[in-house]
Amino acid sequence: MKHHLHEIVVDTTSPIEFIDITDRVREVLSSSGIEEGLVNVFSNHTTACVRISEKCDRLQDDMLEFLERAVPAGAYKHDENTIDGRPNGRMHLMSLFMNASETVPVAKGELLLGKWQSIFFAELDGPRPGRKVVVRIVGT
């Protein structure tokens, strides 16, 4: 069994945004030489997530509006005493709707994503430079 570990760096430009990283994950898979196995894509941030969804600008707009309605702006207890001084309790709560990681099967060197599926990095507390996504590939 082979293992491959790679880090993708994402610079975000908006407070909340969905960035398609599918092609970058495909590049990592291609460079790994692994043909059969699994790719795990992991955000090591508590206010940024990884999500598989359909790539459609209007859908991403709907998702953003859903998160804003589900977790409205307001006073949150976390904001009173944060580790880094960012009043981001709302963003931590938004992350409850998503995952820190997604796992995709690999066959014949290709991600087995559905026809409409893309891998997104979901920024919930931006803009932020240098957000990290860990890509772990295991297989043969």
BAMIZA-777186 format. One line per field, with one value per residue: residue number from 0; residue in three letters; chain; x, y, z of N, C-alpha, C in turn. Coordinates in steps of 0.001 Angstrom, whole numbers, always signed. Layout:
REM BAMIZA-777186
pos = NUM / ...;
code = Ala / ...;
unit = A / ...;
nu = X / ...;
nv = Y / ...;
nw = Z / ...;
cau = X / ...;
cav = Y / ...;
caw = Z / ...;
cu = X / ...;
cv = Y / ...;
cw = Z / ...;
***
This chain:
REM BAMIZA-777186
pos = 0 / 1 / 2 / 3 / 4 / 5 / 6 / 7 / 8 / 9 / 10 / 11 / 12 / 13 / 14 / 15 / 16 / 17 / 18 / 19 / 20 / 21 / 22 / 23 / 24 / 25 / 26 / 27 / 28 / 29 / 30 / 31 / 32 / 33 / 34 / 35 / 36 / 37 / 38 / 39 / 40 / 41 / 42 / 43 / 44 / 45 / 46 / 47 / 48 / 49 / 50 / 51 / 52 / 53 / 54 / 55 / 56 / 57 / 58 / 59 / 60 / 61 / 62 / 63 / 64 / 65 / 66 / 67 / 68 / 69 / 70 / 71 / 72 / 73 / 74 / 75 / 76 / 77 / 78 / 79 / 80 / 81 / 82 / 83 / 84 / 85 / 86 / 87 / 88 / 89 / 90 / 91 / 92 / 93 / 94 / 95 / 96 / 97 / 98 / 99 / 100 / 101 / 102 / 103 / 104 / 105 / 106 / 107 / 108 / 109 / 110 / 111 / 112 / 113 / 114 / 115 / 116 / 117 / 118 / 119 / 120 / 121 / 122 / 123 / 124 / 125 / 126 / 127 / 128 / 129 / 130 / 131 / 132 / 133 / 134 / 135 / 136 / 137 / 138 / 139;
code = Met / Lys / His / His / Leu / His / Glu / Ile / Val / Val / Asp / Thr / Thr / Ser / Pro / Ile / Glu / Phe / Ile / Asp / Ile / Thr / Asp / Arg / Val / Arg / Glu / Val / Leu / Ser / Ser / Ser / Gly / Ile / Glu / Glu / Gly / Leu / Val / Asn / Val / Phe / Ser / Asn / His / Thr / Thr / Ala / Cys / Val / Arg / Ile / Ser / Glu / Lys / Cys / Asp / Arg / Leu / Gln / Asp / Asp / Met / Leu / Glu / Phe / Leu / Glu / Arg / Ala / Val / Pro / Ala / Gly / Ala / Tyr / Lys / His / Asp / Glu / Asn / Thr / Ile / Asp / Gly / Arg / Pro / Asn / Gly / Arg / Met / His / Leu / Met / Ser / Leu / Phe / Met / Asn / Ala / Ser / Glu / Thr / Val / Pro / Val / Ala / Lys / Gly / Glu / Leu / Leu / Leu / Gly / Lys / Trp / Gln / Ser / Ile / Phe / Phe / Ala / Glu / Leu / Asp / Gly / Pro / Arg / Pro / Gly / Arg / Lys / Val / Val / Val / Arg / Ile / Val / Gly / Thr;
unit = A / A / A / A / A / A / A / A / A / A / A / A / A / A / A / A / A / A / A / A / A / A / A / A / A / A / A / A / A / A / A / A / A / A / A / A / A / A / A / A / A / A / A / A / A / A / A / A / A / A / A / A / A / A / A / A / A / A / A / A / A / A / A / A / A / A / A / A / A / A / A / A / A / A / A / A / A / A / A / A / A / A / A / A / A / A / A / A / A / A / A / A / A / A / A / A / A / A / A / A / A / A / A / A / A / A / A / A / A / A / A / A / A / A / A / A / A / A / A / A / A / A / A / A / A / A / A / A / A / A / A / A / A / A / A / A / A / A / A / A;
nu = +849 / +576 / +1268 / +447 / +1027 / -53 / -152 / -2466 / -2595 / -4808 / -5874 / -8191 / -10830 / -13181 / -15637 / -17321 / -17125 / -17207 / -14888 / -13851 / -11871 / -11349 / -9828 / -7258 / -6988 / -7156 / -4741 / -2888 / -3504 / -2794 / -15 / +732 / +875 / -773 / -3226 / -5471 / -7613 / -8111 / -8896 / -8478 / -9641 / -8905 / -9669 / -7754 / -8742 / -10929 / -12914 / -13263 / -14200 / -14543 / -16358 / -18398 / -20171 / -22517 / -21214 / -22221 / -22912 / -25238 / -26235 / -24164 / -24501 / -27054 / -26395 / -24697 / -26489 / -28282 / -26673 / -26199 / -28805 / -29413 / -27599 / -27704 / -26293 / -25089 / -24792 / -22538 / -21489 / -18882 / -17535 / -16827 / -14409 / -12012 / -9541 / -7846 / -8678 / -10580 / -13940 / -15677 / -17673 / -20095 / -19228 / -18017 / -20292 / -21634 / -20006 / -20900 / -22724 / -21298 / -18523 / -15249 / -13755 / -13699 / -14014 / -12972 / -13401 / -10909 / -10271 / -8542 / -6775 / -8360 / -10571 / -13552 / -15868 / -19258 / -21123 / -21929 / -20545 / -18259 / -15315 / -15248 / -13651 / -14727 / -14836 / -15420 / -14730 / -13391 / -11793 / -8883 / -5443 / -3435 / -4815 / -5055 / -5300 / -5291 / -4304 / -4644 / -3642 / -4243 / -3428 / -2947;
nv = -1184 / +2167 / +5502 / +8927 / +12286 / +15604 / +19170 / +21646 / +25062 / +27662 / +30819 / +33035 / +35351 / +36492 / +37011 / +34746 / +31993 / +29668 / +27625 / +25979 / +23217 / +20982 / +20409 / +20892 / +18885 / +16694 / +17033 / +16535 / +13849 / +12725 / +13185 / +11516 / +8891 / +6857 / +4496 / +3058 / +3363 / +5584 / +9039 / +11455 / +14558 / +17230 / +19883 / +21746 / +23680 / +25383 / +27050 / +26680 / +24513 / +21328 / +20307 / +18273 / +19067 / +20265 / +22104 / +25161 / +28420 / +29732 / +27887 / +27886 / +30519 / +30233 / +28452 / +30027 / +32055 / +30461 / +29653 / +32155 / +32865 / +30736 / +31009 / +33766 / +37107 / +38395 / +38592 / +36400 / +34082 / +33088 / +35156 / +36934 / +36240 / +35324 / +33149 / +34213 / +36822 / +37343 / +37986 / +35456 / +33598 / +33063 / +32020 / +29645 / +28274 / +28059 / +26185 / +23835 / +22775 / +21526 / +19453 / +18636 / +17143 / +15220 / +12115 / +10444 / +7823 / +6195 / +5081 / +3511 / +5649 / +7909 / +10287 / +9173 / +10830 / +11935 / +12879 / +15571 / +16417 / +18313 / +19201 / +21290 / +23964 / +25463 / +28559 / +30197 / +32279 / +34499 / +37296 / +35239 / +34633 / +31868 / +29511 / +26075 / +22918 / +19560 / +16818 / +13469 / +10485 / +7110 / +3848 / +1723;
nw = +0 / -887 / +231 / +147 / +856 / +789 / +762 / +100 / -539 / +95 / -740 / +470 / -388 / +433 / +3070 / +3417 / +1380 / -1376 / -2745 / -5551 / -5497 / -6903 / -9287 / -8358 / -6437 / -8129 / -9537 / -7494 / -6979 / -9469 / -9484 / -7456 / -8271 / -7526 / -8292 / -7499 / -4769 / -2025 / -1582 / +800 / +1757 / +3715 / +5892 / +8054 / +9741 / +11976 / +11141 / +8467 / +5902 / +4162 / +1383 / -643 / -3470 / -5948 / -8689 / -9246 / -9783 / -8879 / -7061 / -5141 / -4269 / -3113 / -1052 / +511 / +1283 / +2739 / +4928 / +6107 / +6869 / +8577 / +10652 / +12028 / +12060 / +15114 / +18699 / +20097 / +22562 / +22332 / +21081 / +23040 / +24202 / +22454 / +20968 / +18995 / +18818 / +16913 / +16342 / +15876 / +16485 / +15208 / +12764 / +13535 / +14353 / +11896 / +10696 / +11723 / +9973 / +8023 / +6890 / +8164 / +6502 / +3423 / +1747 / -1139 / -3437 / -5503 / -8764 / -11365 / -11437 / -11281 / -9728 / -8279 / -8581 / -8823 / -11785 / -11464 / -9276 / -7293 / -5444 / -2743 / -1018 / +1774 / +2900 / +5871 / +7480 / +6386 / +4728 / +4258 / +4059 / +2956 / +3824 / +4721 / +3163 / +3626 / +1760 / +1622 / +297 / -151 / -1272 / -4102;
cau = +0 / +1305 / +680 / +920 / +505 / +216 / -894 / -2910 / -2778 / -5904 / -6042 / -9596 / -11001 / -14483 / -15944 / -17826 / -17071 / -17004 / -13839 / -13715 / -10474 / -11339 / -8687 / -6019 / -6943 / -6827 / -3302 / -2186 / -3703 / -1992 / +1413 / +982 / +1089 / -1725 / -4275 / -6651 / -7556 / -8962 / -8351 / -9130 / -9352 / -9163 / -9358 / -7321 / -9215 / -12247 / -13897 / -13210 / -14615 / -14477 / -17706 / -18690 / -21457 / -22594 / -20633 / -23206 / -22829 / -26499 / -26321 / -23263 / -25184 / -28112 / -25751 / -24235 / -27681 / -28793 / -25828 / -26434 / -30124 / -29392 / -26794 / -27735 / -25342 / -25551 / -23814 / -22316 / -20631 / -17495 / -16951 / -16389 / -13050 / -11529 / -8112 / -7095 / -9273 / -11596 / -15291 / -16134 / -18562 / -21070 / -18591 / -17877 / -21610 / -21892 / -19244 / -21650 / -23486 / -20399 / -17517 / -13845 / -13125 / -14462 / -13214 / -13427 / -12724 / -10084 / -10158 / -7813 / -6131 / -9357 / -11534 / -14868 / -16907 / -20401 / -21096 / -22129 / -19865 / -16973 / -14823 / -15150 / -13139 / -15733 / -14315 / -16496 / -14191 / -12386 / -10760 / -7700 / -4401 / -2725 / -5602 / -4449 / -6106 / -4425 / -4773 / -3997 / -4037 / -3752 / -3853 / -1912;
cav = +0 / +3430 / +6660 / +10210 / +13410 / +16879 / +20296 / +22672 / +26347 / +28424 / +32203 / +33387 / +36784 / +36943 / +36487 / +33385 / +31648 / +28280 / +27602 / +24661 / +22753 / +19655 / +20247 / +20834 / +17540 / +15792 / +17166 / +15820 / +12426 / +12354 / +13169 / +10480 / +7588 / +5877 / +4198 / +2496 / +3668 / +6634 / +10378 / +12200 / +15986 / +17653 / +21249 / +21755 / +24936 / +25198 / +27897 / +26383 / +23117 / +20708 / +19822 / +17862 / +19612 / +20605 / +23402 / +26002 / +29694 / +30032 / +27004 / +28390 / +31687 / +29716 / +27884 / +31152 / +32679 / +29534 / +29761 / +33456 / +32810 / +29724 / +31530 / +35212 / +37962 / +38698 / +38429 / +35013 / +34006 / +32870 / +36429 / +37686 / +35888 / +34399 / +32847 / +35103 / +38153 / +37462 / +37669 / +34529 / +32559 / +32764 / +31181 / +28309 / +27643 / +27700 / +24980 / +22654 / +22261 / +20934 / +18512 / +19017 / +16361 / +14367 / +11029 / +10088 / +6647 / +6353 / +3895 / +3784 / +6947 / +8984 / +10473 / +8654 / +11807 / +11896 / +13801 / +16960 / +16669 / +18984 / +19321 / +22703 / +24501 / +26428 / +29566 / +30773 / +33333 / +35175 / +36688 / +34725 / +34060 / +30686 / +28424 / +24810 / +21723 / +18385 / +15762 / +12184 / +9454 / +5763 / +2871 / +1018;
caw = +0 / -973 / +910 / -383 / +1639 / +130 / +1323 / -846 / +129 / -504 / -294 / +301 / -619 / +929 / +4406 / +3232 / -45 / -1749 / -3761 / -6158 / -5474 / -7532 / -10195 / -7561 / -5852 / -9247 / -9796 / -6418 / -7242 / -10631 / -9117 / -6443 / -8900 / -6983 / -9271 / -6829 / -3345 / -1467 / -1358 / +1875 / +1665 / +5093 / +6314 / +9454 / +10322 / +12585 / +10459 / +7038 / +5757 / +2847 / +1086 / -2013 / -3898 / -7363 / -9027 / -9914 / -9072 / -8197 / -5893 / -4119 / -3706 / -2225 / +130 / +1312 / +1876 / +3746 / +6120 / +6736 / +7538 / +9641 / +11753 / +11802 / +12767 / +16467 / +19773 / +20489 / +23750 / +21908 / +20663 / +24219 / +24593 / +21431 / +20984 / +18098 / +18796 / +15861 / +16828 / +14848 / +17004 / +14154 / +11753 / +14135 / +14313 / +10498 / +10353 / +12168 / +8835 / +7043 / +7367 / +8072 / +5434 / +2516 / +1196 / -2482 / -3976 / -6702 / -9616 / -12604 / -11320 / -11374 / -8636 / -8639 / -8283 / -9709 / -12919 / -11059 / -8007 / -7181 / -4076 / -2397 / +230 / +2233 / +3822 / +6687 / +8339 / +5584 / +3889 / +4949 / +3206 / +3424 / +4434 / +4331 / +2924 / +3595 / +871 / +1964 / -664 / +167 / -2250 / -4877;
cu = +890 / +524 / +1266 / +247 / +914 / -640 / -1208 / -3115 / -3826 / -5927 / -7489 / -9756 / -12301 / -14728 / -16440 / -17768 / -16809 / -16050 / -13684 / -12236 / -10330 / -10115 / -7367 / -5875 / -6601 / -5334 / -2483 / -2304 / -2821 / -508 / +1750 / +1331 / +147 / -2898 / -5578 / -6557 / -8549 / -8181 / -9169 / -8670 / -9831 / -8770 / -8936 / -7608 / -10614 / -13322 / -13746 / -13431 / -14365 / -15844 / -17780 / -20084 / -21407 / -21975 / -21646 / -23243 / -24098 / -26688 / -25396 / -23831 / -26277 / -27513 / -25282 / -25425 / -28292 / -27999 / -26069 / -27787 / -30104 / -28641 / -26706 / -26648 / -25928 / -24425 / -23737 / -21299 / -19158 / -16793 / -16405 / -14931 / -12504 / -10021 / -7325 / -7698 / -10310 / -12965 / -15992 / -16980 / -19578 / -20478 / -18363 / -19212 / -21985 / -21188 / -19941 / -22448 / -22622 / -19391 / -16126 / -13173 / -14161 / -13503 / -13834 / -12678 / -11952 / -10063 / -9503 / -7231 / -7061 / -10206 / -12891 / -15977 / -18055 / -20302 / -21156 / -21354 / -18514 / -16602 / -14602 / -14437 / -14121 / -15109 / -15490 / -16030 / -13097 / -12568 / -9535 / -6680 / -3900 / -3551 / -5065 / -5485 / -5126 / -5071 / -3965 / -4535 / -3417 / -4267 / -2674 / -1746;
cv = +1241 / +4510 / +7912 / +11314 / +14704 / +17958 / +21288 / +23949 / +27145 / +29817 / +32590 / +34899 / +37349 / +36393 / +35044 / +33101 / +30155 / +28253 / +26169 / +24281 / +21391 / +19452 / +20155 / +19465 / +16521 / +15842 / +16419 / +14317 / +11969 / +12254 / +12068 / +9131 / +6511 / +5738 / +3722 / +2817 / +4726 / +7942 / +11004 / +13645 / +16610 / +19112 / +21205 / +23114 / +24708 / +26072 / +27805 / +24882 / +22621 / +20076 / +19412 / +18372 / +19842 / +21973 / +24169 / +27309 / +30004 / +29143 / +27486 / +29656 / +31257 / +29166 / +28985 / +31818 / +31784 / +29659 / +31076 / +33509 / +31865 / +30215 / +33049 / +35944 / +38308 / +38515 / +36957 / +34987 / +33861 / +34199 / +37246 / +37423 / +34852 / +34224 / +33866 / +36504 / +38372 / +37111 / +36748 / +33372 / +32114 / +31801 / +29758 / +27566 / +27246 / +26398 / +23703 / +22011 / +21526 / +20018 / +19128 / +18280 / +15634 / +13310 / +10595 / +8835 / +6992 / +5030 / +4311 / +5199 / +8143 / +9060 / +9967 / +9594 / +11612 / +12987 / +15267 / +17338 / +17363 / +19043 / +20808 / +22908 / +25591 / +27336 / +30197 / +31979 / +34114 / +36675 / +36292 / +34227 / +32752 / +29658 / +27107 / +23700 / +20566 / +17327 / +14507 / +11132 / +8149 / +4800 / +2224 / +1636;
cw = +0 / -216 / +283 / +413 / +954 / +788 / +202 / -39 / -645 / +114 / -561 / +258 / -72 / +2331 / +4371 / +1742 / -221 / -2933 / -4264 / -6200 / -6159 / -8419 / -9442 / -6899 / -6938 / -9570 / -8750 / -6641 / -8393 / -10276 / -8114 / -7051 / -8400 / -7956 / -8634 / -5345 / -2934 / -1355 / -240 / +1778 / +2970 / +5316 / +7772 / +10105 / +10890 / +11952 / +8940 / +6890 / +4344 / +2589 / -372 / -2343 / -5402 / -7596 / -9870 / -9129 / -8292 / -6974 / -4790 / -3477 / -2731 / -934 / +1069 / +2023 / +2953 / +5047 / +6848 / +7452 / +8736 / +10874 / +11565 / +12582 / +14130 / +17457 / +20168 / +21622 / +23387 / +21591 / +21823 / +24581 / +23612 / +21524 / +20171 / +17974 / +17716 / +16441 / +15819 / +15379 / +15968 / +13127 / +12266 / +14101 / +12891 / +10132 / +10813 / +11027 / +7824 / +7719 / +7306 / +6918 / +4589 / +1988 / -123 / -2930 / -5254 / -7450 / -10922 / -12612 / -11371 / -10110 / -9103 / -8161 / -9264 / -10756 / -12487 / -9804 / -8183 / -5702 / -3797 / -1072 / +618 / +3291 / +4558 / +7492 / +7612 / +5572 / +4706 / +3924 / +3813 / +4172 / +3886 / +4205 / +2794 / +2716 / +1181 / +1002 / -217 / -891 / -2927 / -6253;
***
